[in-house]
Every structure is written in structure tokens, then in C-alpha cells.
């Protein structure tokens, strides 16, 4: 239950950041978008993509709130059971990266984003993935 709550809180905070950026906030945004160099962004994500990510993260938070059993939703949904495995796997894949700008195996390592990714984002993603798998292995 504690690990599920930890993921619920983590996903809630991450979702709130994305909602904040969607509604025009800029704090932390410079470090959140991958760059080729400190001055050249790969691509600025469209507003709808930021909203989509915020909603997905909020739904992940809900999935782990349900898993914590602090709220009881009577469902034996195959989709939720699959989500308990897919979510951690997605975050482990994110931690490994795409081999250029994102993840532990990235080539570009000296931009502001790359440093934040190495020090915070990738370890966070790996931690989320590992905790999600541990939750599944410890529960029925």
C-alpha cells in the first residue's frame, strides 16, 4: 500500500507540472524539453501533447490510488491488470532512453536538459518502473 501511495503521489506531482505548463507556466520548462545544444530545442511539444501527458499521468495516479485500496472501485478490469505491468515497463524503457537525447544511454550529455535527465528524470523513471514491478510481485 505504501509503495502504491508513493507512485500515486509521484504521478500526481508529475501530472500537476504538465497541467501547469499546459496553462502557460514556465518554471522548470527549460530543463524539461530535450535539446541538441543549450540553445537549440529538438522540438517544442504542442499544447495538446502537454495536456495529453498530464491526463495520462493523472490516470496513472488513479491506477495506483486504486491499487493502494484507499479508494475501492469494484473492477476486475483486464485493462487495469495489464496497466499494472505496462506502466512500470514504459518507465523503465524511458529510463534506458532512445540512445540520443533521452535516458541513461543518451549520447548528448552536456545540455541543461541532459544533465537534468541524468540526475533526475532517468533515475526517477527507473525508480517508478522498479517500484511498479515490486508492487506487482508483492501483491496478488
Secondary structure, DSSP 8 states (H G I E B T S, - for coil): -HHHHHHHHHHHHHHHHHHHHHTT--TTHHHHS-EEETTEES----HHHHHHHHHHHHHHHHHHHHHHTSS------HHHHHHHHHHHHHHHHHHH--SSSSSTT-S--SSHHHHHIIIIIHHHHHHHHHHHHHHHHH--
